[in-house]
Amino acid sequence: MGYWGHYNTTFSGVPTDYSLEFSRFDTGPDGSPWERQDQWSLGMASFITPSAKLFGEYIHTEGHAALNFLSGGNSGPGVTHSDIDAQSGTLMIGANVAF
């Protein structure tokens, strides 16, 4: 399940895009360590020239549902890499430039 929004405008006369996204990865029964993983993303991109774009994005993740060994595996019966209480945040900044 996912929801997203996108808005185009100008910021100080520069074409700018804003985005917001939410997604939920449902993977297991209620209360299990691999029940779900939620992700929020907030982004901004500006074309400072017609061939140069600066962008930034913040991503917040709640829960960790590893795609391997969801309900156990190489660590023994019932042991999983998943963690329903895990949280992480990532700030990504970059540029796309064409010559």
Secondary structure, 3 states (H helix, E strand, C coil): CEEEEEEEEEECCEEEEEEEEEEEEECCCCCCCCCEEEEEEEEEEEEEECCEEEEEEEEEEEEECCCCCCCEECCEECCCCCEEEEEEEEEEEEEEECC
